[in-house]
Amino acid sequence: MRPHLKKRASSESDTQAVIKAASIAVAARPLMFWENMVSGAVSRSIAQTVMHPANTMKTIMQSSLGPNKPRLVDLMKPSMFRRLTCGAGANFVLSLPHGAFNFAVLEAIRAKMTKVVDSYPALERNKERMGPGLDFISSSIATICCSVVSTPQMMITDVSIVACNVFQRKLLKSINWFH
């Protein structure tokens, strides 16, 4: 075998070994309830904070009226960065409880549903085909349960976006930014 082919074959077997070890490590134990809460809180908060400028653009465009209504192109300019990120820190903090609760409930329901499926032989035989349906049901239940937390969080976030932009608009009008 040529040396460069031998090295490639070796690296492929190393890759397979790493994948096998990772799958064993992942399957070693499920996350504990508090670990699910921390994972959900961090992931939700990061996602909400990253998407905050787009949400702010949407809110500005929906709440603006008249001839001075900003266009998407105007809102995407670098000079608008401060305006679009106003309230992102509050959004990060407000997203923590929703993410924690949603992910923890989702995983708890998914674990319960898996136990039910595993306890009935007729269901266990069809487990692979039922997987997407079980995921949909567990996600739906978790979303409904978490609406208690997420609805106030979304309301507070939207109000803070509007408040930031109303204040900034008044400030910009005072310095003749909008004619």
N, C-alpha and C positions, 0 to 999 in steps of 0.2 A: 504494500500500500504506500502511496506517496505520502510524504510527511505532512503536507497541508491538508490532505484528506483525513489522515489519522487524527490530527488536532481537531478537526471539525467533528468527527465521530465522537471523540472524547468529550467535547463541549456539549454535544447533544445529550449524551448519557448523563453528564453533570446537570444539565437543565432538567432532565426527567427526574433525577434524584431530588433536586430542590423542590420541584412541583409535588412529588410524592411526600416529602417531609412536610411541606406547607399544608397539604391536605390532611395529614395526620395531626399536625399541630392545631389546625382549625377545628377538627372533629374531636379533639381531646376533651373539651368541656364547654358547655354553653355558658354564655355570659350570665353573671348574677344580675339580679334586678337592679341594683344600684349602678352596675357597670352599663346596663342598657340605658339607664337614665342619663348618665354622664355622656355616653356616646351620642344619644339623641339630642341632648342639650347643645353639645358642641357642634354637631353637624348642622342642626337647624339654625343655630345662631350664625354660623359662618355663611350658610346659604342665604339667609335673609339679609345679612350685611352686604354680601357681594351683590345681591339683586336690588338693594335699596335705591341706587341711582335710577334704575329702570322703573321701579315703582314710583319714585318721585316724579320722573318724566310723565308717566301715565296720569298721576294725580294733577300735575300742573296743566297738562293738556285738557283734562276733563273739567277742571275748575275755572279755566280761563275763558273769557267771553270777549267779544268785540273785535275790532280791527287789530289790536295789539296782541292777539293770541299767538303765543310762540309756536313755531314749527319744530318738528323733531330735529331737523338739521341745526336749528338755532340752539336747541337744548344740549346737543352733543358736542358743542364747542368746548375746548379746554377752559375757557373763562367761566363756564358754568359749573365747574367741578365743585366749588364750595357750596353753591346753592343746591346741587343734587345730592350732596353728602350730608346736608344738614339733618340731624336726627338719626344718623346711622348708629351712633353709640347707644342711644335709647332703644333703637330697634334691636340691636344685639342683645341687650339686657332683657328686653321684653320677650324675646324669642326663646330664652333659656327654659322657662317652665313648660312651654308648649312642646318643644322638642323632647325634653326629658319625659314628659307624661305620654306623649304620642308613641315614642319608640318603645318605652317600657311596656305600655299596654299592648302594643302590636306584638311584641315578642312573647308576652305572657299568653295572649290569646292564641298565637300560633303554636306555642308549646302545648297548650290544652287541646287544641284541635288535632295535633299530631298524635297525642296520647289516645284520643277517641278513635282516630282512624286506625292506629296500631292495635287497638283492642278488639276490633271486628275483622275477622279474616276476609270477609267479602269486600270490605273497604280497603284493606291492606293490599289486596291483589291489584287494585286499581289506583294505588297511591300516586303513581307517576302521572296518570291522566288527570287526577283530581288536583294536583299541585297548584296550577294557576287559579282554579276556583277557590281553593282554600286560602290562597294568598289574597284574592280579591275580598273574600268574606272577612278575613282577619283585618285587612286594611280598612274596610268599611266600618267595622265595629270600632276599631281604634279611632278613626276619624270622627265618628259620631260621639264617642266618649270624650274626645279631646276638644270638641267644639265648645265645651264649657270653659276651657282655658283659652282657646284660640280666638273666639269671637271678641272678647274684651281686648285682647292683645292687638287684633287687627284694627279695632275701633280707635284705640289709643295711638297706634302707629299712624293711621290716616289723619287723625286730628293733629298730631305733632307735625306731620309733613305740611299740612295746610297752614298751621300756625307759623312754621318757619318761613314758608313762602309768602304769606301775607306780610309778615314783618319785613322780610327782605324786599318785597315789592314796594312797601311804603318808604323804606330807606332809599331804594333806587329812584323812586319818583322824586324824592326830596333833593336828589343830586342830579335830576333831569336825565336819568338813564333812559326812561321811557318818555317819549314826547307826546 
